[in-house]
């Protein structure tokens, strides 16, 4: 971590959603691995895909087309809170000069019933920079990042089960 420099970056990914999306899950900003794979939660050690697959009783999607299809088929929109920031590597703690994404297009076109944030930093940034515009409180979920090693996969699945009623899957 010591030799990584702070970079000024713009969000490289399009949001994943359609008119049938029921919930919006927001991360903070794409990790180095996600930027390399050009898709959300691209680090193989991130448990995002495992958690959703377990909750939805589905095989874990592999590859970008399958992941995109998995999200859309299950009514899940995915994006990040920040459209640009200065960041060192993938470390949310290093973020400086954050600028929020605009969610109005998604919220107007889809019937989003709830907004969830993947981790405390995403929740903090959403609350500070987006809540006034969206008018929708976000529900903070524990981060699926490998940096959140204290949370076992089983604990993450249990905590993330709060999304199911919003998907009519309780």
Buried (B, 14 or more C-beta within 10 A) or exposed (E): EEEEEBEEBEBEBEBBBEEEBBBBBBBBBBBBBBBEBEBBBBBEEBBBBBBBBBBBEEEEBEEBEEBBEBBBEBBBBBBBBBBBBBBBEBBBEBBEEBEBBEBEEBBEEBEBBBBBBBBBBBBBBBBEBBBEEBEBEBBBBBBBBBBBEEBEEEEBBBBBBBBEEBBEBE
